[in-house]
Amino acid sequence: MNNPEKINEDKTSGVHNSYWMDSVEPLSFKKLSAEMATDVLVIGGGIGGLTTAYCLAKSGKKVILVEDGFLGSGETGRTTAQIAYALDDRYYDIESYFGLEKTKKVAQSHKEAIDFIERIVKEENIDCNFKRVNGYLFLDPSDKEENLDEEFEATQRLGLPTEMLYDIPDFIGEYREKCILFPGQGQFHIMKYLKGLADAFVKYGGEIYTESRASDIDKNGAKVNGFQVKANHIVVATNSPINDILTMHTKQWAYRTYVVAVKVPKGKLPYAMWWDTGNQESKWNAKPYHYVRLEPFDDENDLLISGGEDHKTGQADEENLPEEHRYASLLSWTKRHFPYFIEIVYKWSGQVMEPIDCLAFLGKNPGDENIYIITGDSGNGMTHCTIGGNLISDLINGKENLYEEIYNPSRMTFKAGVDFISEVGSMAYKMAKDWVNADINMPSELKAGEGAIMSKGLRKLAVYRDEAGKLHSCSAVCPHLGGVLQWNNDEKSFDCPLHGSRFTTDGTVINGPAISDLTKVDVRDE
């Protein structure tokens, strides 16, 4: 099993290291320690930030990239690294929102993103296990066959090279099932790709600073580690925007997703991808689905990487299935359909921003002329972030981009209004419920390694007892917009159920949109 202690030194956003993080040295650079000026300041060292920085530096711009951890130590390092134009939302839904012609551009943009990654891997000689593979979309048991037929028809209207198959290759089902073949998907080792991208960025004159937290972001730049960095353009690529208090957070919601990686003997399965269509009976609007792929591991085994069991961040209790129990459910599903594995070697979770209308928000931040964002990547972060990097590079360079209107963060999609009302209603109910309830009454109820929410008068406190028995206590009110935090016993963090901000056991912010740590509160250990 992966080493949970590596979390502290590698500055990632949970106690479980992913396979990607565990199989490379931390991608660290020097800390920013002086005032600076640049053409473009990129905030965030994941695939979105690095792709943007690479494209801009290659075009001749002076670019500084800052990351508060190490490169890829946020949500990029927690992906399953599928590079797909088969999207996690159905194309027929996207077509109902945007129409046929715009949906054709959506499909084209994701296909081009795979091509871009493949080209950069070759041009920059990046050794990252990039492969083109087939992908197979099949029905979840709760879904209807006509929906799979409708998706196939939609892909045909869009000109995608899909086929309908009448068996799911290398998948053990209860009976013969149909699936849609999506040829020409991509996969890679994400951290090795980031390293290659970072090396190329530096080669083109870019500067990278890790362990360098940005704050006070405005049109003039930002403070980084307390030093002013002036910039003509600012790109915020932090998964959830940290420069925006409210606007973008009414258009997307944070979900947690879970991954297990198991050994399978080499040659037992082909390198491919498998996805089901999602649980149509789920209480969540983003119908959770399973997603699976194979990755080279050692001379004798591959890793089967299986993900799913999603829920809204901070709301696992709404399904009476705690975060730490989700791996067992995922493993059971995986074993049922891929009964070849030898042992589980990794497990981890990540955070996904689900946009209200299926598409990421890529471009100018609403109301700003020189601040740009990459967010709302849903389950297609590898392609959405690649699209975003190219799009924003074009905008800053004054070039037209075919996809600017589609991914414009200021867009309004009125047909998605029902989902918006549902999400806001769920949020309001959760907030009211959490202000009334508490996990414990006294700190003495906590065992070593446990955290909880406790009431003290009218205050809500986040309390944690470390392995040495010492009590840590902070305000349990999220500094972003006042949500009451929830204890995540799997990743040992306090998570906000409103917009997905997350904090360590000592109150340090590790996921936005919150930009400040929790307020420390003295509590008597009794």
Phi and psi in degrees as a GROMACS rama.xvg file:
@    title "Ramachandran Plot"
@    xaxis  label "Phi"
@    yaxis  label "Psi"
@TYPE xy
-66.271  157.684  ASN-2
-85.6408  109.474  ASN-3
-69.9305  -18.5942  PRO-4
-74.6704  -17.5423  GLU-5
-68.1589  -15.3868  LYS-6
-54.9809  -44.1041  ILE-7
-66.5187  -40.3265  ASN-8
-81.5489  -23.6511  GLU-9
-95.2639  -4.46382  ASP-10
55.02  52.6317  LYS-11
-101.627  179.234  THR-12
-100.929  30.8686  SER-13
-176.852  171.023  GLY-14
-82.9533  -16.0762  VAL-15
-95.8987  120.886  HIS-16
-79.3283  139.673  ASN-17
-76.6669  165.983  SER-18
-57.3981  -41.158  TYR-19
-59.8944  -45.765  TRP-20
-67.6218  -36.2595  MET-21
-78.1433  -16.1988  ASP-22
-104.021  5.76554  SER-23
-137.337  160.439  VAL-24
-70.8844  148.59  GLU-25
-54.7554  136.027  PRO-26
-86.6467  83.5122  LEU-27
-112.389  148.143  SER-28
-130.993  -179.556  PHE-29
-71.2171  157.982  LYS-30
-80.1547  146.867  LYS-31
-73.3269  130.233  LEU-32
-141.117  24.8119  SER-33
-158.82  161.013  ALA-34
-69.4891  145.89  GLU-35
-144.593  167.535  MET-36
-139.766  145.203  ALA-37
-156.253  166.168  THR-38
-68.2772  -49.8104  ASP-39
-132.224  131.685  VAL-40
-107.157  119.672  LEU-41
-105.062  125.173  VAL-42
-108.86  113.127  ILE-43
121.995  122.447  GLY-44
-107.7  35.2346  GLY-45
-93.6236  -165.049  GLY-46
-65.6895  -33.7223  ILE-47
-66.1077  -49.5543  GLY-48
-64.7417  -44.4927  GLY-49
-69.1414  -37.0195  LEU-50
-63.7153  -44.8475  THR-51
-60.7778  -48.5372  THR-52
-61.1216  -43.1949  ALA-53
-59.9437  -49.8207  TYR-54
-61.7919  -41.7058  CYS-55
-69.091  -43.3561  LEU-56
-64.1827  -39.3022  ALA-57
-65.1119  -28.6892  LYS-58
-81.4193  -4.78931  SER-59
106.579  0.520216  GLY-60
-77.8544  148.277  LYS-61
-83.8829  121.863  LYS-62
-131.173  134.608  VAL-63
-116.533  131.008  ILE-64
-114.702  132.214  LEU-65
-122.91  145.111  VAL-66
-140.602  132.507  GLU-67
-77.2137  -16.2339  ASP-68
-112.181  -127.97  GLY-69
-112.212  166.397  PHE-70
-59.0328  130.515  LEU-71
75.9754  6.25053  GLY-72
-81.814  -4.52951  SER-73
-92.2036  -133.318  GLY-74
-76.7766  -23.0757  GLU-75
-59.6166  -39.1859  THR-76
-74.4384  -2.25792  GLY-77
-112.51  9.71458  ARG-78
-72.5279  173.839  THR-79
-101.689  3.2303  THR-80
60.2053  43.1844  ALA-81
-91.3288  131.257  GLN-82
-113.326  96.9866  ILE-83
-132.605  146.253  ALA-84
-97.7557  -4.22911  TYR-85
-81.0488  108.17  ALA-86
-87.2115  160.938  LEU-87
-80.9237  -7.93939  ASP-88
-107.141  153.579  ASP-89
-75.8367  141.928  ARG-90
-63.5909  -30.7697  TYR-91
-68.9454  -29.3263  TYR-92
-70.3763  -43.9508  ASP-93
-60.8306  -40.5606  ILE-94
-64.1658  -35.1676  GLU-95
-68.4398  -28.5963  SER-96
-80.8424  -42.7894  TYR-97
-115.695  -10.8127  PHE-98
88.2148  165.043  GLY-99
-64.6743  -47.8315  LEU-100
-65.0334  -42.2209  GLU-101
-68.4166  -35.1645  LYS-102
-67.9797  -32.5165  THR-103
-59.8045  -39.0535  LYS-104
-68.0476  -36.2648  LYS-105
-59.346  -51.5121  VAL-106
-60.3322  -43.0206  ALA-107
-62.5804  -40.0248  GLN-108
-63.9552  -38.0641  SER-109
-73.1826  -36.418  HIS-110
-63.9918  -41.3775  LYS-111
-66.7076  -31.7994  GLU-112
-63.9939  -40.8357  ALA-113
-63.3327  -43.7151  ILE-114
-60.5583  -40.9276  ASP-115
-61.3714  -48.6049  PHE-116
-60.3055  -44.7453  ILE-117
-60.8814  -41.1722  GLU-118
-65.9391  -43.2557  ARG-119
-66.1854  -38.5753  ILE-120
-57.0362  -42.0207  VAL-121
-74.4634  -46.6585  LYS-122
-64.6801  -39.026  GLU-123
-98.1083  5.41234  GLU-124
53.9947  53.3955  ASN-125
-93.0945  119.533  ILE-126
-88.0208  95.5913  ASP-127
-139.957  22.9065  CYS-128
61.3032  29.7318  ASN-129
-63.9991  133.793  PHE-130
-141.399  148.337  LYS-131
-93.1797  132.755  ARG-132
-139.783  163.854  VAL-133
-82.6203  149.932  ASN-134
-124.093  146.291  GLY-135
-128.769  119.502  TYR-136
-102.909  124.013  LEU-137
-134.272  168.379  PHE-138
-76.0842  134.867  LEU-139
-69.4091  147.637  ASP-140
-55.8347  -23.4405  PRO-141
-83.9822  -7.97749  SER-142
-95.399  164.862  ASP-143
-102.415  144.679  LYS-144
-59.4711  -33.8155  GLU-145
-64.8803  -24.4719  GLU-146
-70.8273  -36.0418  ASN-147
-66.6361  -40.3917  LEU-148
-61.9658  -41.528  ASP-149
-65.1298  -38.1831  GLU-150
-66.8999  -40.8837  GLU-151
-61.2729  -44.2276  PHE-152
-62.1832  -38.4409  GLU-153
-64.1976  -43.6755  ALA-154
-64.4495  -32.6446  THR-155
-69.0643  -39.4895  GLN-156
-62.695  -31.9971  ARG-157
-81.4766  -6.89175  LEU-158
81.9593  18.8146  GLY-159
-80.4939  146.626  LEU-160
-82.7366  50.6104  PRO-161
-85.1294  160.396  THR-162
-135.674  148.301  GLU-163
-94.2979  122.072  MET-164
-106.695  156.43  LEU-165
-111.886  25.155  TYR-166
-160.691  148.933  ASP-167
-95.7976  111.526  ILE-168
-58.1025  130.528  PRO-169
60.2617  26.2754  ASP-170
-121.737  127.786  PHE-171
-90.5657  108.075  ILE-172
-110.653  176.562  GLY-173
-79.7498  -20.1787  GLU-174
-158.162  173.046  TYR-175
-65.6971  124.657  ARG-176
-126.309  149.878  GLU-177
-79.9867  158.223  LYS-178
-155.392  160.241  CYS-179
-99.4481  125.171  ILE-180
-85.953  123.396  LEU-181
-109.327  99.6253  PHE-182
-77.7014  160.325  PRO-183
74.8999  27.4483  GLY-184
-76.0242  173.783  GLN-185
-130.733  158.344  GLY-186
-149.758  155.153  GLN-187
-161.105  174.338  PHE-188
-89.6228  107.688  HIS-189
-62.0231  -40.1666  ILE-190
-70.6349  -33.9614  MET-191
-68.7013  -35.5539  LYS-192
-65.4685  -44.0564  TYR-193
-60.7094  -41.0489  LEU-194
-60.8581  -45.0526  LYS-195
-63.2421  -40.0576  GLY-196
-65.7507  -41.3482  LEU-197
-64.4218  -43.6337  ALA-198
-60.5669  -42.0991  ASP-199
-67.1752  -40.4651  ALA-200
-58.6204  -46.2045  PHE-201
-64.3208  -37.7414  VAL-202
-59.8606  -34.2292  LYS-203
-87.1268  10.895  TYR-204
100.826  3.70089  GLY-205
-74.6089  156.491  GLY-206
-119.756  135.426  GLU-207
-121.184  134.78  ILE-208
-129.161  122.715  TYR-209
-104.593  171.522  THR-210
49.1562  43.1289  GLU-211
-134.301  98.3727  SER-212
-87.4287  132.176  ARG-213
-92.9157  144.221  ALA-214
-149.411  173.799  SER-215
50.9225  49.4262  ASP-216
-77.1198  127.334  ILE-217
-148.379  -171.832  ASP-218
-65.0417  -14.7625  LYS-219
-93.9981  -10.221  ASN-220
138.148  -136.271  GLY-221
-162.492  162.213  ALA-222
-91.2209  134.146  LYS-223
-127.575  119.171  VAL-224
52.6654  30.8063  ASN-225
87.7657  -4.42666  GLY-226
-102.611  139.775  PHE-227
-76.3493  129.04  GLN-228
-116.052  110.494  VAL-229
-85.3606  141.627  LYS-230
-151.36  149.643  ALA-231
-80.5514  -26.7466  ASN-232
-139.727  142.93  HIS-233
-127.383  128.274  ILE-234
-114.607  121.59  VAL-235
-104.163  105.972  VAL-236
-121.894  65.2829  ALA-237
-115.191  29.8853  THR-238
69.0271  -68.8198  ASN-239
-107.522  127.38  SER-240
-60.1992  132.374  PRO-241
-101.102  1.42712  ILE-242
-98.5183  -2.37393  ASN-243
-124.951  128.325  ASP-244
-78.4061  -44.02  ILE-245
-134.46  -45.3529  LEU-246
-49.4051  -56.861  THR-247
-71.0667  -20.7477  MET-248
-83.5853  -0.15722  HIS-249
-94.6633  -1.73863  THR-250
-114.95  -2.81081  LYS-251
-155.204  158.767  GLN-252
-136.31  146.711  TRP-253
-88.0435  131.859  ALA-254
-123.42  148.138  TYR-255
-101.528  140.853  ARG-256
-128.796  154.606  THR-257
-123.733  148.964  TYR-258
-137.843  138.307  VAL-259
-122.858  142.897  VAL-260
-122.839  122.429  ALA-261
-123.664  147.798  VAL-262
-75.456  135.575  LYS-263
-131.455  144.034  VAL-264
-59.6307  139.95  PRO-265
-58.6605  138.172  LYS-266
89.5017  -10.025  GLY-267
-72.9831  -34.3267  LYS-268
-129.736  150.408  LEU-269
-80.8491  159.317  PRO-270
-71.4832  115.794  TYR-271
-163.456  177.091  ALA-272
-127.69  145.554  MET-273
-133.28  137.258  TRP-274
-138.73  138.95  TRP-275
-94.9644  170.867  ASP-276
-85.6427  -0.130886  THR-277
97.9484  152.462  GLY-278
-75.2436  104.896  ASN-279
-72.115  -12.8278  GLN-280
-97.2394  2.8329  GLU-281
-65.5726  150.16  SER-282
-75.7013  -14.2664  LYS-283
-88.1037  141.624  TRP-284
-65.5429  -35.5947  ASN-285
-83.9167  83.9445  ALA-286
-50.8697  110.473  LYS-287
-61.5605  137.932  PRO-288
-131.8  168.976  TYR-289
-102.748  144.158  HIS-290
-141.531  132.549  TYR-291
-137.9  145.071  VAL-292
-155.466  169.083  ARG-293
-114.448  142.115  LEU-294
-134.287  136.842  GLU-295
-57.4869  141.312  PRO-296
-126.382  -63.6479  PHE-297
-145.509  -167.99  ASP-298
-66.2456  -26.2338  ASP-299
-108.837  -22.0168  GLU-300
-133.239  153.068  ASN-301
-105.72  167.345  ASP-302
-104.933  124.656  LEU-303
-90.535  116.889  LEU-304
-107.073  116.088  ILE-305
-122.994  130.64  SER-306
-127.855  162.426  GLY-307
151.088  -154.5  GLY-308
61.9878  35.0826  GLU-309
-66.6787  154.799  ASP-310
-154.245  162.034  HIS-311
-63.7767  138.011  LYS-312
-55.4328  132.87  THR-313
76.3372  8.7105  GLY-314
-129.657  25.6845  GLN-315
-58.5707  -31.751  ALA-316
-66.5717  -18.4887  ASP-317
-66.7625  -18.6284  GLU-318
-111.104  8.58732  GLU-319
54.1762  34.4314  ASN-320
-133.567  95.2778  LEU-321
-57.2476  156.756  PRO-322
-51.9857  -46.6408  GLU-323
-67.934  -16.7005  GLU-324
-90.2253  -7.69875  HIS-325
-69.3353  -29.3629  ARG-326
-63.3549  -38.7377  TYR-327
-63.2766  -41.6634  ALA-328
-63.358  -42.6459  SER-329
-66.2094  -41.1777  LEU-330
-65.2923  -38.0983  LEU-331
-63.0427  -45.1675  SER-332
-61.9198  -44.7236  TRP-333
-63.2027  -43.8999  THR-334
-65.1542  -34.2171  LYS-335
-66.1355  -35.7669  ARG-336
-104.604  -18.5347  HIS-337
-134.578  70.3651  PHE-338
-81.4671  46.86  PRO-339
-114.7  -7.20748  TYR-340
-80.586  154.164  PHE-341
-91.0313  -48.6918  ILE-342
-160.842  157.494  GLU-343
-86.0913  131.51  ILE-344
-118.08  -20.1095  VAL-345
-143.282  149.377  TYR-346
-146.18  144.09  LYS-347
-160.096  168.934  TRP-348
-131.658  163.808  SER-349
-145.909  172.872  GLY-350
-115.894  132.766  GLN-351
-123.038  133.486  VAL-352
-94.2128  117.021  MET-353
-97.998  111.712  GLU-354
-74.2283  154.892  PRO-355
-68.4742  -24.8197  ILE-356
-123.368  24.9732  ASP-357
84.7013  -19.5729  CYS-358
-110.957  147.868  LEU-359
-66.2389  164.859  ALA-360
-108.166  108.892  PHE-361
-132.44  116.02  LEU-362
141.575  -152.127  GLY-363
-68.6815  133.07  LYS-364
-63.0677  134.976  ASN-365
-50.8225  126.699  PRO-366
88.6496  -4.92578  GLY-367
-115.22  149.455  ASP-368
-98.5659  -26.3866  GLU-369
-131.177  17.5609  ASN-370
-116.041  129.327  ILE-371
-122.719  151.652  TYR-372
-131.841  152.376  ILE-373
-128.769  111.468  ILE-374
-158.247  174.129  THR-375
70.7655  34.7951  GLY-376
-76.6923  -8.51834  ASP-377
54.4766  -143.368  SER-378
-90.1071  14.4678  GLY-379
-124.785  47.9544  ASN-380
-63.2621  -34.2567  GLY-381
-64.656  -42.9301  MET-382
-82.7045  -43.2595  THR-383
-57.5479  -43.8378  HIS-384
-69.0738  -32.3001  CYS-385
-69.809  -41.8607  THR-386
-58.6463  -46.1038  ILE-387
-61.9228  -41.7538  GLY-388
-60.8816  -43.3381  GLY-389
-69.7553  -42.1574  ASN-390
-62.6635  -48.5495  LEU-391
-68.2544  -35.4052  ILE-392
-59.6384  -42.8914  SER-393
-62.9552  -44.9069  ASP-394
-60.2349  -44.7229  LEU-395
-67.2586  -32.4227  ILE-396
-86.2611  4.07052  ASN-397
73.1365  23.9664  GLY-398
-99.6828  149.274  LYS-399
-71.5458  144.851  GLU-400
-130.723  129.495  ASN-401
-59.1537  -23.6166  LEU-402
-108.555  8.76591  TYR-403
-58.311  -47.1376  GLU-404
-67.6572  -41.6441  GLU-405
-60.1879  -43.9694  ILE-406
-99.1814  9.36871  TYR-407
-55.4275  121.308  ASN-408
-61.6416  -16.6941  PRO-409
-87.5253  -2.09247  SER-410
-65.2508  153.917  ARG-411
-121.666  133.052  MET-412
-121.855  95.4214  THR-413
-68.592  -27.2876  PHE-414
-67.4693  -15.9464  LYS-415
-89.3179  10.5156  ALA-416
-62.1045  -32.8567  GLY-417
-63.9405  -43.9602  VAL-418
-63.6592  -37.6292  ASP-419
-61.7444  -46.7527  PHE-420
-62.4512  -41.4165  ILE-421
-62.6039  -44.3406  SER-422
-66.7351  -43.8199  GLU-423
-65.3177  -40.4867  VAL-424
-62.625  -42.6441  GLY-425
-61.616  -40.1314  SER-426
-64.5454  -45.2811  MET-427
-65.0031  -41.6568  ALA-428
-62.6429  -44.2449  TYR-429
-63.8201  -41.2396  LYS-430
-64.5062  -43.9458  MET-431
-64.263  -42.33  ALA-432
-63.4267  -42.3946  LYS-433
-71.1912  -27.5679  ASP-434
-71.2767  -23.0641  TRP-435
-88.2154  -39.3311  VAL-436
-92.3904  162.36  ASN-437
-146.969  156.22  ALA-438
-81.4311  -39.124  ASP-439
-137.232  163.811  ILE-440
-101.993  -31.4878  ASN-441
-136.37  146.476  MET-442
-58.7327  -27.6331  PRO-443
-62.2467  -16.5789  SER-444
-74.1463  -15.8349  GLU-445
-82.8837  132.918  LEU-446
-91.5372  165.976  LYS-447
-58.8194  133.457  ALA-448
84.7127  7.02563  GLY-449
-110.239  149.667  GLU-450
-128.68  164.593  GLY-451
-168.077  168.085  ALA-452
-103.286  131.419  ILE-453
-128.563  143.52  MET-454
-93.059  138.934  SER-455
-136.475  97.4271  LYS-456
65.2531  -126.2  GLY-457
-91.6927  1.74401  LEU-458
-95.4363  150.039  ARG-459
-110.255  129.683  LYS-460
-120.382  141.695  LEU-461
-99.5998  113.644  ALA-462
-120.355  144.608  VAL-463
-145.819  136.178  TYR-464
-108.299  117.858  ARG-465
-75.1924  176.556  ASP-466
-65.0547  -22.2625  GLU-467
-85.7401  -1.85587  ALA-468
93.7746  -1.53263  GLY-469
-78.0452  138.198  LYS-470
-90.679  134.188  LEU-471
-118.712  135.984  HIS-472
-142.9  139.027  SER-473
-143.017  168.798  CYS-474
-62.1692  139.213  SER-475
-96.3147  13.8241  ALA-476
-97.5094  120.782  VAL-477
-62.1588  129.002  CYS-478
-71.1108  -4.67597  PRO-479
-74.7931  -68.2751  HIS-480
-138.486  24.1965  LEU-481
85.8365  16.0768  GLY-482
-70.2215  150.208  GLY-483
-85.8095  123.501  VAL-484
-68.0178  160.024  LEU-485
-125.543  144.238  GLN-486
-78.9621  128.304  TRP-487
-105.16  101.091  ASN-488
-72.9487  -17.7093  ASN-489
-76.7136  -53.8824  ASP-490
-94.7579  5.55275  GLU-491
51.4057  58.143  LYS-492
-143.225  163.402  SER-493
-104.861  119.02  PHE-494
-112.888  140.782  ASP-495
-91.4522  123.829  CYS-496
-76.7206  -6.54532  PRO-497
-83.8114  -58.2537  LEU-498
-130.153  6.79988  HIS-499
90.855  7.14011  GLY-500
-60.9394  146.257  SER-501
-137.03  150.049  ARG-502
-137.854  147.667  PHE-503
-72.1198  177.215  THR-504
-66.1952  -19.7666  THR-505
-101.154  9.1454  ASP-506
94.1525  6.16849  GLY-507
-77.5231  131.62  THR-508
-70.5154  133.606  VAL-509
-124.304  -15.0396  ILE-510
-137.502  135.187  ASN-511
-75.7266  177.495  GLY-512
-81.4046  -8.23008  PRO-513
-60.0848  142.486  ALA-514
-117.092  -3.91037  ILE-515
-123.787  156.838  SER-516
-74.5406  167.027  ASP-517
-72.5368  148.477  LEU-518
-73.8077  128.683  THR-519
-69.443  142.266  LYS-520
-134.133  129.874  VAL-521
-78.9356  127.077  ASP-522
-130.722  131.448  VAL-523
-72.0817  130.298  ARG-524
-82.8551  97.2899  ASP-525
